[in-house]
Amino acid sequence: MAKQERDFYQRDEEEQASFLEQTWCNNCMEVDLGMTDPVEYEQDGVIMIEGKCKKCGETVTTELADEDDESEWID
């Protein structure tokens, strides 16, 4: 299924900052290096935020968990 673009900047500033700071870079193999140039999209029912690692510039992707799905796992 094709990517459906979403507007990352419609999120509140605190939420944006959290997504931009809490990252994992597969190239650097480090957590929380941060990302720039965020692009938010939905593909196959999954919301993703993709940007560039602040340290190395490689693409980093964050998959957003559906809060409804997470609640199913809580006992």
LUMSE-326166 format. One record per residue (C-alpha): x, z, y. Coordinates in pm, 1 decimal, decimal comma. Each point is the difference from the previous one (the first is absolute). Example, Ala and Ser with C-alpha at 12.3 -4.5 7.8 and 13.67 -1.06 7.14 Angstrom:
2
px pz py
1230,0 780,0 -450,0 $
137,0 -66,0 344,0 $
//
This chain:
75
px pz py
0,0 0,0 0,0 $
121,7 -77,1 351,8 $
116,2 264,5 243,7 $
-262,9 113,8 246,5 $
168,5 112,0 321,8 $
-98,5 331,6 155,1 $
90,1 149,3 339,6 $
255,0 279,0 -50,4 $
-31,9 94,5 366,8 $
-369,3 93,7 -43,5 $
123,6 316,0 -176,8 $
51,0 311,4 213,1 $
351,4 56,6 133,9 $
73,9 295,4 -229,0 $
-94,4 -200,0 -308,6 $
208,4 -298,0 118,1 $
303,3 223,7 54,3 $
-38,8 151,2 -345,3 $
-9,4 -340,4 -171,6 $
296,6 -123,9 205,2 $
214,0 303,8 -86,3 $
-91,7 74,2 -362,8 $
155,0 -296,8 -178,6 $
210,3 -89,8 -301,6 $
259,0 -277,3 16,9 $
87,3 -162,6 -333,8 $
314,0 -149,5 153,1 $
139,7 322,1 152,6 $
-149,1 211,3 -281,6 $
-93,5 262,6 260,0 $
-319,0 163,0 118,7 $
-136,1 34,2 354,3 $
234,8 -244,5 174,5 $
-298,0 -138,3 189,0 $
-133,5 -350,5 54,2 $
-48,1 -238,7 289,4 $
-231,8 -298,6 48,4 $
-290,7 133,2 -210,8 $
-255,5 -243,0 -139,1 $
-305,4 139,4 -176,1 $
-196,0 -200,6 -253,2 $
-230,0 33,9 -297,8 $
61,2 -186,0 -324,4 $
-198,6 40,5 -321,2 $
-171,7 307,5 146,2 $
328,7 175,1 84,5 $
99,5 71,5 360,9 $
370,0 -53,1 72,2 $
222,9 49,1 303,7 $
310,8 -215,1 2,4 $
287,1 13,3 246,8 $
377,7 1,6 31,3 $
228,1 291,3 -90,0 $
149,3 152,5 315,1 $
337,0 38,3 -172,8 $
56,8 -332,0 -180,9 $
-280,8 -230,4 117,0 $
-128,6 -77,4 -350,8 $
-374,5 -11,2 -63,4 $
-163,0 333,3 -85,2 $
-357,1 30,9 -123,2 $
-227,9 301,5 -7,2 $
-307,8 -5,7 -221,4 $
-283,3 212,2 134,1 $
-179,9 204,2 -262,1 $
-378,5 -4,4 12,5 $
-110,3 355,8 78,2 $
-303,5 -45,1 -225,2 $
226,3 -91,5 -295,0 $
225,8 300,0 64,2 $
-292,8 240,0 -4,0 $
-85,0 -109,7 -353,4 $
330,2 143,6 -122,3 $
-51,1 346,0 151,8 $
-119,9 258,0 -253,7 $
//
